[in-house]
Amino acid sequence: QVQLVESGGGLVQAGGSLRLSCSASGRIFSRYRMGWFRQAPGKEREFVAYIHWSGDNTYYADSVKGRFTVSRDNAKNTVYLQMNSLKPEDTAVYYCAQMTGTYFELESEYDHWGQGTQVTVSS
């Protein structure tokens, strides 16, 4: 049974940083592409970042490009999201997900999701 557990969320002032972690269990982590999504209050869940199983290819939403960095440590079965220069509009619940489809920006391409971790950025 696949399990994804996010951690590292919290309250931070605008301009600050947080690093989210997502620990995976249940199947061979290194074979799966991973994504980060977020959902702000009253909004649809949206794509944030993607990383290939090798870690060599990454993609970001335009809204976070240059501020967020996704990485992974396959030996630890963990994917990370380093978030710098945080803005109040980054406030959301952040989810990691394991991808089995083709289009990394689409939620439907991911078959397992974590429970989410809250990130709140104060102005």
Salt bridges, closest charged atoms under 4 A:
GLU46 OE2 - ARG38 NE 2.65
ASP62 OD1 - LYS65 NZ 2.99
ASP90 OD1 - ARG38 NH1 2.90
ASP90 OD2 - ARG67 NH1 2.74
GLU107 OE1 - ARG45 NH2 3.00
ASP111 OD1 - ARG27 NH2 2.76
ASP111 OD1 - HIS112 ND1 3.16
